[in-house]
Every structure is written in C-alpha cells, then in structure tokens.
Amino acid sequence: MILGIGTDLCNIDRIEATLARFGDRFRNRVFTPREQAKAEGRRDVAGTYAKRWAAKEACSKALGTGLRMGISWKDMAVSNLRSGQPVMHVTGWAAERLKSMTPAGHAAIIHVTLTDDHPWAQAFVVIEALPLPVLTLPVPVPT
C-alpha cells in the first residue's frame, strides 16, 4: 500500500547562487558528509546538490510533514547504489515519523527518483508499506 507521495522541483541556478553566497554554511546545514562528497566529486556540483535538495523536500512531503514538526534536513539523505539508483535514508525524527505511519505487520520502503534538465532538478518520492512475511510453524501431520 502507498503511505505517502511527494515531489519537488528545484532551480539549479538558485542552488548554485546559494552555494556561492553561503558555501559550507549551507552545505553543512542541509547535506550529510556523504552527500557533500558525492556532489563535490561530480562535474555538475550545483545540479547534484539541487537533485538532493529536491529529494529531501519530496521526502518530507511524502512523510506528510513538509519541513516542519522537527524534521532536520540531514534526517533525510540520498546515496546511490552501485547501479546508480538513488536511495533515501531516514534517521532521527524522519525515521520516527516513518515508523509511526507504517502499519503493524508491514515494512516501509522509500522509493526515490531524481532527474535534471538545466535549470531544473526534480525528485519524486513514494513511500510504500509491504507486508512482512508471516512465520508459520510446520503443522504436524497425523500418522
């Protein structure tokens, strides 16, 4: 079942201007060290940050809170699998919120997709609840 959906559209030029104006102050407030290392190692630094910004906004919307109620920017972090697929990790209050919205007997999965076409970066987040496998004990067969 779908627990939440969020999307965000971010202007890459706005992120580039924010990086130029606030530098590490902005980076350290919004992005984890791992996200910063990923962005700083890319040719399109601003575009990489913009996609992650959009993903955090989209995730907060999918959690049903937006960026309020105690969610920190760094409570949501994007990394990539070896295949390049983006993955959203939540900690702190975001993880607590995710747990509270997940029905008993289910596990929450966060799906995220990122795209950009200068000057825009976009992210979609879908939070899905999947039923946990039920442990069944073998039933004795009468002989």
BELBEL-V859070 format. One line per field, one symbol per residue. ss: DSSP state (H for helix, E for strand, L for the rest). phi: phi as a letter, one per 20 degrees, with the letter a starting at -180 (. if undefined). psi: psi as a letter, one per 20 degrees, with the letter a starting at -180 (. if undefined). A space follows every 10 residues. Layout:
ss=???
phi=???
psi=???
//
This chain:
ss=LEEEEEEEEE EHHHHHHHHH HHLHHHHHHH LLHHHHHHHH LLLLHHHHHH HHHHHHHHHH HHLLLLLLLL LLHHHEEEEE LLLLLEEEEE LHHHHHHHHH HLLLLEEEEE EEEEEEELLE EEEEEEEEEE ELLLLLLLLL LLL
phi=.eeacbbbcc efffffffff fdlfgfgffd dfgfffffff eefegfffff ffgfffffff fffncmebmn fdgefcbdcc fgfoffcedc clffffffff eefgmcdecd dcccbbbged ccccccdddd fffefdefef efd
psi=qphqpqqqpp ohhggghggh gichggghhh qrhghggggi iqgmgghggg hhghhggggh ghijhamaki pqgiipqpaq rhiipqpppq rchghggggh ipqqjqpppo pqqqqqnpkq pqqppppqpp pqqpopqppp pq.
//
